[in-house]
Amino acid sequence: IPEEEPCDYTVESIAKRLRLATIDNFQGEESKIVLISLVRNNARGAIGFLKATNRINVLLSRAMHGMFLFGHSPSLVKDRNSKMWPEVLGILKSKSQYGCALQLKCKNHPRTITQITQPEHFDQFVADGGCSLRCDARLSCGHQCPRQCHPDDEQHVASYCPQSCSRLRNVEICPYNHPCPLLCGDPCGPCKVSIASVMLPCGHTMRNVACHQATAPAEIYCTHKIEYAMAGCGHLLKIACGEIAKFSGETGCKECFETCGGALTCGHSCSAKCGNCRMKENEETATEEPQDTEQLGNDAKYIVKHMVCKSKCAREFICGHSCTEDCHAGVGCKPCVKRCPVRCAHSSCPSACHNVCAPCIEKCEWTCEHEGRCPEPCGAPCTRKVCDKRCDKMLPCGHQCPSVCGEKCPSPQVACKACACPNALSHVVDLFLFSTLAEYDIDETGPLVALECGHVYSMQSLDGLMELKEHYTCDMTGKWGAAKEQGRAIKKMISCPDCRTPVLGVYRYGRSINKGVLDSMTCKFQVAGERKLNVLRDKLQCVPHTQVLQHKSCTRDLKEIEAELTTLKNTKHPLQKIYEAAHAQASRTSAPFCSDISRPDPSVHAGS
């Protein structure tokens, strides 16, 4: 579309052509046309300064070509002291220049006189400064001017046409000669008519492309997703075809957005973007030591510097909990502050997990009609044989309990195949065959065992998880025999495969569970003792070494340290407590003492 020749014109606000002033400020000045508002209209005839003849002379003598007075004539003549206004009004009436309406004559239509009696009549009848007739001028586009009669812009160079554009685009710009879809007064701009399909130089087809883009296919950004193998790191990225230049350039290796996954010195995998870990040798950032170097693109040497690890520590404590602090490679984990998970049928430990707790010395509750009752204290590793028979009790729902003999009956909502909720039915109970509760056959495969966390598993699955063969003998037919001697190796508490909650409260695995609990108590006991020794060592270093005995305060400090050391030395080991409880229980029942709990050194801290 050829551009029109520019016109020399300016658009100016009417406010710039008017001056607003009081009579006093306008004294000594004049103007071609003056509009005067007398600002008085009341029944009392109080006109204030309008009674002053000198001010009346000033306001009536400022106009050069024309003057319009707007006021309330009854108010001007009612005051007895108003001598000049009756004369002025008499002169205006004698010349027929007095009335209740403002008569406006249209410049373009001289025979059209508009009577203005209300303020709103200006917008209603002469909004554009002419009259109420429509402008009959033809615009340069060929459409009629949409405005009311207007004396300004006689050439219509600034008039806006709101009609639909009727221009066709030049074939050189638009090969399809599309008409402009915009309004006539708006610039046509590039053609945005959608082209259904355009073949790009890369071989892909782009759909619904704007017409002005379709004329230059090489400049169209291809959004088709492709797989691109990065030259440096080898990651296979899924990117838009138009981004190939971005990823294949000299700095393309820094654009890789896949997770780095490199091994950090702390043992975690780098979770930063791959491109963030690649930089030039002199580039500085908050990283670990470089772990790899490689040559990338145009002989520019890049090295791999992994970002600081932002993973959680997640180291597993012996209590079964995990460290929730941010990664702190090279620094020991803080003590576990969660509530101690140790509990049994009689009681639970109320203190924080890192504190040393006492083992339960009540009688063990594990009993069944087939193998009898366990003779050990509740906190000691059980020594009675395990029973594989199914529980013969009935659940509240009326179905037989699916658990093993001697265990607490589980809730029907999680363990009864006929009554369980949908989530429980879809839960995997067989960790070998990955069978769900809905698929599991109790009569054919064996009973189920419910954990305190609410998860249910097959007896065979948990026997393997809890390493039952390390604690009991087992013949070729799978029948369990006597308890094995437990080694001195420290064992961690075993957790649920799903929720990682420590496995507690299952009598069948009392030997394995209590071994882990006692080992955990042993570790806590030793750590607590070492922590106390460090505190006492620091106190001792603060005592002056010269003339110690001559200062009473130093002697008092030494006695306090000695008393605390004695208390620490006499602190009973958890194994000592459970050993004594088992021995006392055997003595009261006149039964042979057959517990395999080894009696620990009562002064475990004596060496330190």
Residue, then its C-alpha position, 0 to 999 in steps of 0.5 A: i500500500p503506497e504511503e500518503e504524502p505527509c501533511d503540514y499541520t498541528v493538533e492543538s488543544i483548545a485549552k491553550r487558546l483560552r485564558l482564564a483570569t479574574i477582573d483584577n488580574f485582567q486589568g490593563e489587558e485586552s482580548k479579541i473576544v471576552l466571555i464574562s461570568l458575573v458569578r452572582n445569583n441570589a434573591r437578596g440582590a447581594i452582588g458584592f464587588l459588582k457594585a463598584t463602578n471602577r470594576i464594572n468599567v474594567l470588565l466592560s472595556r476588555a473586549m476588542h471585537g466581541m463580549f458576552l456577559f453571563g449573569h442573573s439580571p434581577s440580582l444585579v438591579k435589586d440592590r439600591n446601591s447598584k447604580m450602573w447595572p440598570e443603565v448597562l442592561g437598558i442599553l443591551k435591551s435597546k440594542s436587542q443584545y439581551g436574552c435567556a439563550l446564547q445564539l450560536k451561528c455555524k461557520n459551515h452552515p450560516r443559516t443554522i442558528t443553535q439556541i443554547t439554554q442549558p450547559e448540556h446543550f453544548d455537547q448535545f448540539v455543537a459538540d464539535g464546534g459547528c452545529s448538529l448536522r453531520c459533516d458532509a466532507r469526503l475523506s481521502c480514503g473515500h468514506q464520509c467524515p464520521r464527525q458532526c459539523h466542525p469548523d476545525d480541520e477543514q482539510h480533514v488531515a487529522s480525521y479518523c475513519p472508523q470504517s472497515c479498510s477497503r485497501l488491498r495489499n501490494v503483491e510485492i508485500c503480500p503474494y495473496n493480495h489479502p485485504c486489510p482486516l483493520l479499520c480504515g483509520d489504522p495503519c495496515g501494517p504487515c499482513k497477519v492473515s493466517i496461512a494454513s501450512v508453510m514448508l520451512p528450510c529445515g524440512h518441517t511444516m509450520r501451520n497457521v503462519a502469518c502471511h508476512q512471515a510466510t514470505a520469508p520461511a528462513e526467518i520463521y522459528c521452527t517449534h517442532k520438537i527434536e532430540y539433540a545430543m549435546a557434544g560435551c556432556g552427551h545429554l539427549l535434549k528435547i528442544a525446538c528445531g529453531e534452537i539448534a544454533k543456540f545449543s551447537g554454538e561455542t557456548g552451547c555446552k552452558e545451555c544444557f538444561e538437564t540435571c547434571g547428576g555428577a558425583l559430588t564428594c559428599g556422596h550425593s548427585c549434583s542437582a544443578k543444571c548441567g550448563n551451570c556446572r560448565m565454565k571457563e577456567n577463569e570463571e568464578t562461582a560458588t562451587e566445589e573443586p573441579q572434578d573433570t575437564e574437557q575440550l569443547g568447541n573451537d578449542a575453548k577449554y571448559i571445565v566442570k565445576h559442580m555447584v554446592c550441594k543443595s540436597k538434604c543430608a539424609r544419612e540414616f541414624i542407627c535409630g532408623h531416622s534420617c538427618t534432615e539438615d542440609c548437606h554438610a560433607g565433612v561435618g558430623c550430623k547433629p543429634c537426632v531430635k525426633r521423638c525416640p521410636v522405642r516402644c513396646a506393649h507396656s510403655s514408650c520412651p518419652s525423651a528425644c531420640h538422641n538421649v539414652c533410654a532404658p530398656c523395658i524390663e517387664k515380662c515379654e507378652w509374646t505367647c501362643e498356644h503352640e510355642g508358649r510364652c517368651p521367658e525373657p524381659c520385654g526389652a531382651p531379644c526373645t528366645r522362644k521359637v517362632c510360630d508359622k500357624r495362622c491366627d484362629k481368632m475372628l475379626p470384628c467384620g466376622h472373617q478369620c484374622p489373616s495374621v500369624c499366631g501370637e500377633k495382635c489382630p490387624s484392622p479389617q480395613v487394612a488386612c481383611k481381603a473381603c473388607a479392606c478399602p481400595n487403597a489397601l487392596s492395591h497395596v503390594v504385600d508380597l515383596f518377592l512376587f509383587s502381589t497386591l492384597a487383592e491378588y494374595d492367597i493366604d491359604e496357599t502362600g501363608p499368613l500376613v503380618a501387620l506393622e504398627c505403621g499400618h502397612v501389611y506384608s506377607m510373612q515370607s516377605l517380612d521374614g526376609l526383611m527382618e533377617l529371621k534366618e540370622h536369629y533362628t535355625c531353620d531346617m530343609t523344610g523351612k521349620w524354625g528351630a532354636a534361637k541362634e547366638q547373636g553376634r556383637a556386630i552393631k545392627k541398625m533398626i530395620s524400617c518399613p519398606d514403604c514409609r521408612t518407619p522403624v519396625l517395632g511391636v511385632y512379637r515374631y521379630g522380637r529377637s531381631i527388633n530388640k537386638g537393633v534397639l539394644d545396639s541403638m541404646t549402646c551407641k547412644f550411651q557411648v556417644a552421650g558418654e563421649r559428649k559428657l567427657n568432652v564437656l568435662r575436659d573443657k572445664l578442666q582446661c579452664v582451671p589454672h594449672t599454677q598454684v591450683l591448691q592455693h585457690k579455694s575456687c580452683t579446688r571447688d571446680l576440681k571436686e565438681i569435675e571429679a564428682e561428675l566423672t564418678t557419676l559418669k563412671n558408675t552409669k549403667h549400660p543399657l545392656q547391664k540393666i536388661y542383663e540384671a532384669a533377665h537374671a532376676q526374673a530367672s531367679r524368681t521363677s527358679a528357671p535356668f538363666c539361658s539369656d544370650i545377653s552378654r554382660p557388658d563392662p559396668s565401667v564402659h567409660a572408665g578407660s576414657 
